[in-house]
């Protein structure tokens, strides 16, 4: 079989990945993003240079997260522990039409890392033994930054 015939048997070879690389890429993807979208250039993650930490954000960037601008329903659900932190943050993002991104990061240890970015502002980074716990911890840290520590006496 000649080389030209081999290439014709693999349509879309530019998007072909071996299993090991595909699994590695899939584990680093934000929720709802497909590998083919990244490889085709349809989805481009926000570059690290465009992201800023919440503590370094300007007053105008922080304005959407000021206590007087937060929906009362979100505050009440968070402080009474009626809903988990992730659910409250997702509700806030939907109510305020903000853009949220979940990014897998490379932690300093063998754990998994997760970062929550809202409107280009990094709120929290967390590490844990598995992806679900890292994401949960990142949500809890982000909620503590936005809403303050939970207060069951609210």
MDAnalysis code that builds the backbone (N, CA, C; Angstrom):
import MDAnalysis as mda
import numpy as np

u = mda.Universe.empty(462, n_residues=154, atom_resindex=np.repeat(np.arange(154), 3), trajectory=True)
u.add_TopologyAttr("name", ["N", "CA", "C"] * 154)
u.add_TopologyAttr("resid", np.arange(1, 155))
u.add_TopologyAttr("resname", ["UNK", "UNK", "UNK", "UNK", "UNK", "UNK", "UNK", "UNK", "UNK", "UNK", "UNK", "UNK", "UNK", "UNK", "UNK", "UNK", "UNK", "UNK", "UNK", "UNK", "UNK", "UNK", "UNK", "UNK", "UNK", "UNK", "UNK", "UNK", "UNK", "UNK", "UNK", "UNK", "UNK", "UNK", "UNK", "UNK", "UNK", "UNK", "UNK", "UNK", "UNK", "UNK", "UNK", "UNK", "UNK", "UNK", "UNK", "UNK", "UNK", "UNK", "UNK", "UNK", "UNK", "UNK", "UNK", "UNK", "UNK", "UNK", "UNK", "UNK", "UNK", "UNK", "UNK", "UNK", "UNK", "UNK", "UNK", "UNK", "UNK", "UNK", "UNK", "UNK", "UNK", "UNK", "UNK", "UNK", "UNK", "UNK", "UNK", "UNK", "UNK", "UNK", "UNK", "UNK", "UNK", "UNK", "UNK", "UNK", "UNK", "UNK", "UNK", "UNK", "UNK", "UNK", "UNK", "UNK", "UNK", "UNK", "UNK", "UNK", "UNK", "UNK", "UNK", "UNK", "UNK", "UNK", "UNK", "UNK", "UNK", "UNK", "UNK", "UNK", "UNK", "UNK", "UNK", "UNK", "UNK", "UNK", "UNK", "UNK", "UNK", "UNK", "UNK", "UNK", "UNK", "UNK", "UNK", "UNK", "UNK", "UNK", "UNK", "UNK", "UNK", "UNK", "UNK", "UNK", "UNK", "UNK", "UNK", "UNK", "UNK", "UNK", "UNK", "UNK", "UNK", "UNK", "UNK", "UNK", "UNK", "UNK", "UNK", "UNK", "UNK", "UNK"])
u.atoms.positions = np.array([
    [0.846, -1.174, 0.000],
    [0.000, 0.000, 0.000],
    [0.897, 1.245, 0.000],
    [0.652, 2.151, -0.908],
    [1.493, 3.348, -0.958],
    [0.998, 4.404, 0.040],
    [1.844, 5.405, 0.252],
    [1.570, 6.410, 1.269],
    [0.307, 7.232, 0.969],
    [0.065, 7.559, -0.284],
    [-1.119, 8.357, -0.619],
    [-2.401, 7.583, -0.314],
    [-2.351, 6.266, -0.487],
    [-3.521, 5.448, -0.187],
    [-3.783, 5.391, 1.323],
    [-2.708, 5.362, 2.144],
    [-2.857, 5.343, 3.597],
    [-3.546, 6.606, 4.090],
    [-3.146, 7.764, 3.556],
    [-3.750, 9.022, 3.985],
    [-5.216, 9.112, 3.594],
    [-5.575, 8.510, 2.465],
    [-6.972, 8.570, 2.041],
    [-7.863, 7.704, 2.930],
    [-7.273, 6.731, 3.642],
    [-8.058, 5.884, 4.533],
    [-8.361, 6.561, 5.861],
    [-7.661, 7.641, 6.179],
    [-7.864, 8.341, 7.441],
    [-8.350, 9.765, 7.171],
    [-9.624, 9.929, 6.890],
    [-10.116, 11.281, 6.640],
    [-9.991, 12.128, 7.903],
    [-9.677, 13.380, 7.723],
    [-9.525, 14.269, 8.874],
    [-8.337, 13.915, 9.723],
    [-7.255, 13.476, 9.098],
    [-6.101, 13.009, 9.859],
    [-5.518, 14.106, 10.747],
    [-5.726, 15.375, 10.382],
    [-5.178, 16.458, 11.195],
    [-5.807, 16.483, 12.585],
    [-7.013, 15.893, 12.727],
    [-7.675, 15.861, 14.022],
    [-7.481, 14.532, 14.743],
    [-6.684, 13.651, 14.171],
    [-6.477, 12.335, 14.750],
    [-5.567, 12.432, 15.973],
    [-5.970, 11.789, 17.049],
    [-5.150, 11.727, 18.256],
    [-5.058, 10.275, 18.706],
    [-3.934, 9.906, 19.253],
    [-3.876, 8.571, 19.823],
    [-4.609, 8.595, 21.171],
    [-4.913, 7.433, 21.708],
    [-5.743, 7.352, 22.909],
    [-5.131, 8.062, 24.102],
    [-3.829, 7.932, 24.288],
    [-3.177, 8.543, 25.444],
    [-3.275, 10.068, 25.384],
    [-2.991, 10.641, 24.228],
    [-3.067, 12.091, 24.075],
    [-4.509, 12.565, 24.192],
    [-5.431, 11.798, 23.633],
    [-6.845, 12.180, 23.692],
    [-7.341, 12.213, 25.132],
    [-6.983, 11.217, 25.925],
    [-7.390, 11.199, 27.325],
    [-6.780, 12.359, 28.092],
    [-5.520, 12.655, 27.819],
    [-4.853, 13.764, 28.497],
    [-5.542, 15.084, 28.163],
    [-5.845, 15.300, 26.886],
    [-6.538, 16.522, 26.460],
    [-7.926, 16.602, 27.077],
    [-8.637, 15.470, 27.074],
    [-10.001, 15.455, 27.593],
    [-10.030, 15.796, 29.078],
    [-9.035, 15.361, 29.836],
    [-8.992, 15.644, 31.265],
    [-8.704, 17.107, 31.561],
    [-8.175, 17.850, 30.596],
    [-7.846, 19.255, 30.813],
    [-8.901, 20.201, 30.253],
    [-9.963, 19.666, 29.670],
    [-10.966, 20.509, 29.024],
    [-11.954, 21.088, 30.023],
    [-12.394, 22.319, 29.786],
    [-13.494, 22.860, 30.580],
    [-14.782, 22.098, 30.249],
    [-15.775, 22.226, 31.100],
    [-17.029, 21.513, 30.881],
    [-17.690, 21.963, 29.584],
    [-18.191, 21.008, 28.814],
    [-18.934, 21.311, 27.601],
    [-18.100, 21.599, 26.373],
    [-16.781, 21.521, 26.460],
    [-15.911, 21.796, 25.319],
    [-15.408, 20.465, 24.769],
    [-15.457, 20.316, 23.461],
    [-15.018, 19.072, 22.830],
    [-13.606, 19.233, 22.275],
    [-12.896, 18.113, 22.169],
    [-11.522, 18.128, 21.658],
    [-11.490, 18.658, 20.236],
    [-12.441, 18.243, 19.411],
    [-12.426, 18.680, 18.012],
    [-12.608, 20.197, 17.896],
    [-13.329, 20.818, 18.852],
    [-13.482, 22.276, 18.826],
    [-12.153, 22.972, 19.090],
    [-11.362, 22.424, 20.003],
    [-10.059, 23.021, 20.305],
    [-9.109, 22.826, 19.133],
    [-9.074, 21.610, 18.587],
    [-8.155, 21.321, 17.493],
    [-8.507, 22.088, 16.222],
    [-9.783, 22.329, 15.992],
    [-10.181, 23.061, 14.788],
    [-10.040, 24.569, 14.969],
    [-9.811, 25.025, 16.195],
    [-9.653, 26.455, 16.440],
    [-10.959, 27.162, 16.758],
    [-12.061, 26.411, 16.864],
    [-13.360, 27.010, 17.170],
    [-13.381, 27.557, 18.600],
    [-12.746, 26.847, 19.522],
    [-12.678, 27.282, 20.915],
    [-11.236, 27.589, 21.265],
    [-11.015, 28.764, 21.794],
    [-9.686, 29.129, 22.255],
    [-9.798, 29.557, 23.711],
    [-9.144, 28.840, 24.621],
    [-9.229, 29.227, 26.025],
    [-8.565, 30.583, 26.257],
    [-9.019, 31.265, 27.281],
    [-8.455, 32.564, 27.621],
    [-6.999, 32.386, 28.013],
    [-6.133, 33.195, 27.440],
    [-4.710, 33.054, 27.747],
    [-4.427, 33.541, 29.162],
    [-3.421, 32.981, 29.762],
    [-3.062, 33.291, 31.150],
    [-2.725, 34.769, 31.320],
    [-2.170, 35.400, 30.287],
    [-1.778, 36.805, 30.406],
    [-2.993, 37.730, 30.500],
    [-4.159, 37.291, 30.021],
    [-5.362, 38.124, 30.076],
    [-6.134, 37.955, 31.376],
    [-5.784, 36.953, 32.165],
    [-6.473, 36.702, 33.420],
    [-5.811, 37.468, 34.557],
    [-6.624, 37.960, 35.483],
    [-6.084, 38.640, 36.662],
    [-6.736, 38.047, 37.907],
    [-6.016, 38.085, 39.007],
    [-6.564, 37.603, 40.267],
    [-7.524, 38.636, 40.831],
    [-8.481, 38.175, 41.605],
    [-9.498, 39.059, 42.175],
    [-8.864, 40.152, 43.027],
    [-7.833, 39.808, 43.784],
    [-7.205, 40.812, 44.655],
    [-6.497, 41.901, 43.855],
    [-6.128, 41.632, 42.600],
    [-5.457, 42.622, 41.759],
    [-6.413, 43.326, 40.801],
    [-7.694, 43.003, 40.853],
    [-8.674, 43.592, 39.937],
    [-8.943, 45.045, 40.320],
    [-9.321, 45.832, 39.321],
    [-9.649, 47.239, 39.570],
    [-11.019, 47.329, 40.238],
    [-11.327, 48.505, 40.771],
    [-12.617, 48.713, 41.438],
    [-13.774, 48.500, 40.467],
    [-13.587, 48.899, 39.223],
    [-14.641, 48.732, 38.223],
    [-14.894, 47.253, 37.925],
    [-13.825, 46.453, 37.898],
    [-13.981, 45.018, 37.652],
    [-14.625, 44.317, 38.845],
    [-14.358, 44.820, 40.039],
    [-14.920, 44.220, 41.250],
    [-16.355, 44.660, 41.516],
    [-16.805, 45.696, 40.829],
    [-18.109, 46.295, 41.114],
    [-19.246, 45.275, 41.045],
    [-19.212, 44.373, 40.085],
    [-20.277, 43.373, 39.937],
    [-20.339, 42.420, 41.125],
    [-19.257, 42.327, 41.888],
    [-19.199, 41.387, 43.008],
    [-19.245, 42.092, 44.360],
    [-19.566, 43.394, 44.361],
    [-19.692, 44.135, 45.615],
    [-20.960, 43.666, 46.329],
    [-20.937, 43.675, 47.653],
    [-22.053, 43.138, 48.441],
    [-23.392, 43.785, 48.099],
    [-23.397, 45.093, 47.818],
    [-24.675, 45.759, 47.527],
    [-25.206, 45.414, 46.131],
    [-24.368, 44.857, 45.261],
    [-24.796, 44.492, 43.911],
    [-25.159, 43.019, 43.767],
    [-24.980, 42.246, 44.819],
    [-25.285, 40.816, 44.752],
    [-26.778, 40.586, 44.971],
    [-27.378, 39.654, 44.250],
    [-28.804, 39.356, 44.448],
    [-29.059, 38.806, 45.852],
    [-30.128, 39.283, 46.471],
    [-30.458, 38.846, 47.831],
    [-30.735, 37.348, 47.891],
    [-31.326, 36.818, 46.835],
    [-31.634, 35.386, 46.818],
    [-30.353, 34.560, 46.905],
    [-29.313, 34.987, 46.177],
    [-28.032, 34.264, 46.215],
    [-27.396, 34.375, 47.596],
    [-27.427, 35.583, 48.153],
    [-26.857, 35.778, 49.492],
    [-27.567, 34.905, 50.522],
    [-28.886, 34.900, 50.470],
    [-29.651, 34.123, 51.436],
    [-29.395, 32.628, 51.269],
    [-29.395, 32.148, 50.030],
    [-29.146, 30.719, 49.795],
    [-27.763, 30.305, 50.268],
    [-26.779, 31.188, 50.111],
    [-25.414, 30.854, 50.521],
    [-25.276, 30.868, 52.040],
    [-25.755, 31.943, 52.673],
    [-25.539, 32.087, 54.115],
    [-26.399, 31.150, 54.955],
    [-27.548, 30.749, 54.445],
    [-28.367, 29.785, 55.188],
    [-27.994, 28.346, 54.839],
    [-27.023, 28.192, 53.964],
    [-26.561, 26.875, 53.513],
    [-27.686, 26.075, 52.858],
    [-28.639, 26.788, 52.219],
    [-29.744, 26.128, 51.528],
    [-29.258, 25.423, 50.268],
    [-28.238, 25.985, 49.619],
    [-27.685, 25.401, 48.400],
    [-26.170, 25.325, 48.526],
    [-25.529, 24.384, 47.824],
    [-24.064, 24.318, 47.838],
    [-23.455, 25.538, 47.151],
    [-22.199, 25.784, 47.450],
    [-21.503, 26.968, 46.927],
    [-21.513, 27.013, 45.404],
    [-21.296, 25.884, 44.756],
    [-21.273, 25.850, 43.298],
    [-22.598, 26.252, 42.687],
    [-23.669, 25.813, 43.292],
    [-25.001, 26.142, 42.785],
    [-25.284, 27.635, 42.935],
    [-24.865, 28.216, 44.041],
    [-25.085, 29.643, 44.280],
    [-24.269, 30.479, 43.298],
    [-23.031, 30.080, 43.049],
    [-22.195, 30.830, 42.099],
    [-22.766, 30.724, 40.688],
    [-23.200, 29.537, 40.287],
    [-23.798, 29.383, 38.960],
    [-25.075, 30.213, 38.824],
    [-25.855, 30.293, 39.895],
    [-27.065, 31.117, 39.885],
    [-26.707, 32.596, 39.735],
    [-25.692, 33.035, 40.455],
    [-25.225, 34.423, 40.352],
    [-24.765, 34.737, 38.933],
    [-24.004, 33.836, 38.348],
    [-23.491, 34.033, 36.990],
    [-24.642, 34.138, 35.990],
    [-25.654, 33.307, 36.151],
    [-26.805, 33.356, 35.246],
    [-27.615, 34.631, 35.434],
    [-27.829, 35.045, 36.684],
    [-28.621, 36.249, 36.942],
    [-27.936, 37.512, 36.431],
    [-26.623, 37.560, 36.518],
    [-25.873, 38.759, 36.128],
    [-25.296, 38.678, 34.715],
    [-25.596, 37.600, 33.983],
    [-25.084, 37.398, 32.617],
    [-23.561, 37.508, 32.555],
    [-22.901, 36.861, 33.488],
    [-21.444, 36.834, 33.519],
    [-20.959, 35.589, 32.783],
    [-19.678, 35.566, 32.490],
    [-19.082, 34.427, 31.793],
    [-18.210, 33.665, 32.789],
    [-18.500, 32.391, 32.971],
    [-17.723, 31.569, 33.901],
    [-16.948, 30.526, 33.109],
    [-15.704, 30.286, 33.533],
    [-14.863, 29.262, 32.911],
    [-14.301, 28.374, 34.006],
    [-14.210, 27.106, 33.690],
    [-13.563, 26.143, 34.577],
    [-12.316, 25.679, 33.861],
    [-11.166, 25.854, 34.491],
    [-9.914, 25.479, 33.847],
    [-9.175, 24.470, 34.703],
    [-8.685, 23.438, 34.047],
    [-7.817, 22.487, 34.726],
    [-6.424, 23.104, 34.774],
    [-5.791, 23.046, 35.911],
    [-4.445, 23.605, 36.043],
    [-3.497, 22.508, 36.486],
    [-2.232, 22.757, 36.271],
    [-1.217, 21.808, 36.702],
    [-0.808, 22.171, 38.124],
    [-1.151, 21.335, 39.079],
    [-0.779, 21.622, 40.458],
    [0.690, 21.313, 40.704],
    [1.159, 21.740, 41.852],
    [2.566, 21.534, 42.208],
    [2.818, 20.099, 42.675],
    [1.757, 19.384, 43.009],
    [1.892, 18.013, 43.504],
    [1.241, 17.047, 42.514],
    [1.035, 15.814, 42.941],
    [0.422, 14.800, 42.077],
    [-1.088, 14.960, 41.976],
    [-1.664, 15.897, 42.690],
    [-3.109, 16.080, 42.709],
    [-3.625, 16.700, 41.415],
    [-4.933, 16.805, 41.312],
    [-5.576, 17.526, 40.213],
    [-5.767, 18.974, 40.646],
    [-5.722, 19.878, 39.690],
    [-5.933, 21.285, 39.998],
    [-7.115, 21.834, 39.227],
    [-7.772, 22.840, 39.796],
    [-8.940, 23.442, 39.158],
    [-8.964, 24.939, 39.460],
    [-9.353, 25.710, 38.461],
    [-9.414, 27.169, 38.603],
    [-10.783, 27.646, 38.135],
    [-11.371, 28.588, 38.870],
    [-12.643, 29.189, 38.470],
    [-12.380, 30.624, 38.054],
    [-12.792, 30.951, 36.825],
    [-12.586, 32.281, 36.252],
    [-13.954, 32.843, 35.883],
    [-14.263, 34.023, 36.406],
    [-15.519, 34.693, 36.074],
    [-15.173, 36.041, 35.469],
    [-15.604, 36.262, 34.231],
    [-15.330, 37.508, 33.496],
    [-13.844, 37.852, 33.462],
    [-12.995, 36.867, 33.297],
    [-11.560, 37.098, 33.186],
    [-10.863, 37.333, 34.511],
    [-11.570, 37.149, 35.613],
    [-10.991, 37.330, 36.948],
    [-10.878, 35.957, 37.602],
    [-9.676, 35.627, 38.041],
    [-9.455, 34.348, 38.722],
    [-9.928, 34.490, 40.163],
    [-10.886, 33.664, 40.548],
    [-11.394, 33.728, 41.911],
    [-10.730, 32.713, 42.816],
    [-10.561, 31.510, 42.340],
    [-10.024, 30.487, 43.228],
    [-9.301, 29.412, 42.438],
    [-8.276, 28.872, 43.084],
    [-7.563, 27.716, 42.561],
    [-7.510, 26.688, 43.680],
    [-7.746, 25.446, 43.339],
    [-7.743, 24.400, 44.354],
    [-7.091, 23.142, 43.804],
    [-6.566, 22.345, 44.718],
    [-5.939, 21.070, 44.366],
    [-6.524, 19.978, 45.248],
    [-6.721, 18.802, 44.664],
    [-7.174, 17.657, 45.443],
    [-6.819, 16.375, 44.704],
    [-7.109, 15.245, 45.340],
    [-6.742, 13.952, 44.771],
    [-7.552, 13.600, 43.532],
    [-8.768, 14.120, 43.406],
    [-9.542, 13.867, 42.189],
    [-10.160, 15.166, 41.682],
    [-10.613, 15.139, 40.427],
    [-11.102, 16.358, 39.777],
    [-12.358, 16.906, 40.445],
    [-13.264, 16.033, 40.845],
    [-14.526, 16.489, 41.435],
    [-14.279, 17.246, 42.739],
    [-13.399, 16.720, 43.583],
    [-13.107, 17.397, 44.847],
    [-12.361, 18.704, 44.624],
    [-11.474, 18.734, 43.643],
    [-10.755, 19.975, 43.338],
    [-11.739, 21.046, 42.873],
    [-12.687, 20.664, 42.039],
    [-13.696, 21.611, 41.550],
    [-14.574, 22.096, 42.702],
    [-14.969, 21.186, 43.581],
    [-15.799, 21.539, 44.730],
    [-15.060, 22.519, 45.645],
    [-13.788, 22.256, 45.900],
    [-13.003, 23.159, 46.750],
    [-12.840, 24.527, 46.108],
    [-12.647, 24.551, 44.799],
    [-12.517, 25.830, 44.098],
    [-13.811, 26.631, 44.211],
    [-14.945, 25.967, 44.084],
    [-16.234, 26.651, 44.239],
    [-16.392, 27.220, 45.649],
    [-16.015, 26.444, 46.652],
    [-16.140, 26.904, 48.038],
    [-15.255, 28.128, 48.274],
    [-14.028, 28.095, 47.757],
    [-13.125, 29.242, 47.917],
    [-13.657, 30.469, 47.183],
    [-14.183, 30.274, 45.973],
    [-14.726, 31.395, 45.201],
    [-15.939, 31.996, 45.901],
    [-16.803, 31.153, 46.450],
    [-17.983, 31.648, 47.160],
    [-17.579, 32.419, 48.413],
    [-16.540, 31.965, 49.099],
    [-16.066, 32.680, 50.285],
    [-15.518, 34.054, 49.909],
    [-14.891, 34.165, 48.738],
    [-14.379, 35.462, 48.281],
    [-15.534, 36.392, 47.924],
    [-16.530, 35.881, 47.223],
    [-17.643, 36.719, 46.758],
    [-18.623, 37.048, 47.881],
    [-19.068, 36.038, 48.619],
    [-20.134, 36.218, 49.606],
    [-19.633, 36.331, 51.042],
    [-18.370, 36.071, 51.285],
    [-17.850, 36.046, 52.648],
    [-18.053, 34.660, 53.240],
    [-17.602, 34.459, 54.471],
    [-17.770, 33.134, 55.080],
    [-19.256, 32.840, 55.315],
    [-19.671, 31.570, 55.182],
    [-21.091, 31.249, 55.393],
    [-21.509, 31.517, 56.831],
    [-22.712, 32.047, 56.988],
    [-23.220, 32.398, 58.306],
    [-24.562, 31.705, 58.511],
    [-24.605, 30.607, 59.251],
    [-25.874, 29.903, 59.440],
    [-26.891, 30.704, 60.258],
    [-26.460, 31.766, 60.939],
    [-27.379, 32.595, 61.733],
    [-27.998, 33.711, 60.908],
    [-27.849, 33.684, 59.602],
    [-28.304, 34.748, 58.699],
    [-29.759, 35.032, 58.830],
])
